[in-house]
Amino acid sequence: MAPAPEFKQFRLALIQLGSPTGITENPTETQIKEANLKHARDMIDQAANAPNREPNIIVLPECFNSPYGHVHFPVYAETIGYTPGQEYNVEKSTSQSVRMLSEAASHHRVWLIAGSIPERDIANGKIYNTCTVFSPEGKLVAIHRKVHLFDIDIPGKIKFKESETLTGGSSTTFFDTGFARIGLGICYDVRFPELAMIAARKGCHVLIYPGAFNTTTGPLHWKLLQRARAVDNQVFFSMCSPARDTKAGYQAYGHSMVVDPFGEVLGEAKEHEEIVHLTIDPQLLHAARAGIPVTTQRRFDIYPDVSSKIAS
């Protein structure tokens, strides 16, 4: 594996995306998707053009082009056809979302971590919850398929089973920019600390997980889990949520945030649509690792290094 790039200061924008307005009564799925994509593009433009806060990375939330729900995923799924390590031809892509996202990234010359969309694999027909990443040139440079599927049942509060329509991904994902190595996950992946451990031990400075916790699990664990992953691995940790929509069948918690390597919350949205702008300062990571040097004190003679069997 190539060494991670030097960690440099950069600006991050989290778009806590709300529902689009002006949709006609009883819209079709096509109309809903088109409205979602247009609204996402408008908010990307707004984030990119913030005076004196122009971001280097913009992040969208989980399932931004689709209603969140296992019954919706097959209907809104798009074929991407990306193979890691191979050049991807965006112009020939059949994915409406990919084409919009690529154009937005290249237009604003920013890195774009495009939340996630339902993806149908062209080879086997399986459906994944997939995050796409675009470079400032508009190139699709990475995808992350949600590894852990959200199958839960809290009696009297919420029952949800993604596995009824989705398949879990089978790989860890990170990518390099000119200022940081960034690891990816999606929502429920945050509850499995091994994924974050592997990314950090492969040199990631920042972990970003688009997510959509609900109003039951959000108050319980949204902030706790992010602070835990940040402190465990002495990295910056961020999750980007949709805004809360009380009319939706699934109500997102909101509260998109960024946590520093000491576990301090640097910035947090509320429930409604909002853009969170923050500057990521590498000195916080260096100070955390120097002052509490767990990265050099692990005892792999007693317990295994979970990243040791992951291909570089």
Secondary structure, 3 states (H helix, E strand, C coil): CCCCCCCCCEEEEEEECCCCCCCCCCCCHHHHHHHHHHHHHHHHHHHHCCCCCCCCEEEECCCCCCCCCCCCHHHHCECCCCCCCCCCCHHHCCCHHHHHHHHHHHHHCCEEEECCEEEECCCCCCEEEEEEEECCCCCEEEEEECCCCCEEEECCCEEEEHHHCCCCCCCCEEEECCCCEEEECCHHHHHCHHHHHHHHHCCCCEEEEECCCECCHHHHHHHHHHHHHHHHHCCEEEEECCCCCCCCCCCECCCCEEECCCCCEEEECCCCCEEEEEEECHHHHHHHHHHCCHHHCCCCCCCCCCCCCCCC
